[in-house]
Amino acid sequence: MCASPSLPGITGLSHHHDPACPKDSESREVSSTDLLGESNVLIITHNGQRYQLRRTRQNKLILTR
């Protein structure tokens, strides 16, 4: 899936071209540490819905609605 250009306030973004995306599109790579920081939970809003991105004790990520 192709992503939009940038996330305001997030540092450490790596822009690279994804071969699966059209030539003029860029995907983004963001470290989970940059997203979560010291917290284990991040609330993401998308199309009016709230999602929870959570880092588990086993250091895995789970996205729930």
CORPEVEN-V7472 format. One line per field, one symbol per residue. phi: phi as a letter, one per 30 degrees, with the letter a starting at -180 (. if undefined). psi: psi as a letter, one per 40 degrees, with the letter a starting at -180 (. if undefined). burial: b if it has 16 or more other C-alpha atoms within 10 Angstrom, else e. Layout:
# CORPEVEN-V7472
phi=???
psi=???
burial=???
This chain:
# CORPEVEN-V7472
phi=.dcdebcdiccidccbdcedceedcccbbbddddddiddcbbcccbhiccbccbcdddiccbcbc
psi=hiiidihhehifhhhihhdeiideiiiihhhdddddbeiehhhhhhfeihihhhhidefihhhi.
burial=eeeeeeeeeeeeeeeeeeeeeeeeebbbeeeeeeeeeeebbeeeeeeeeeeebbbeeeeeeeeee
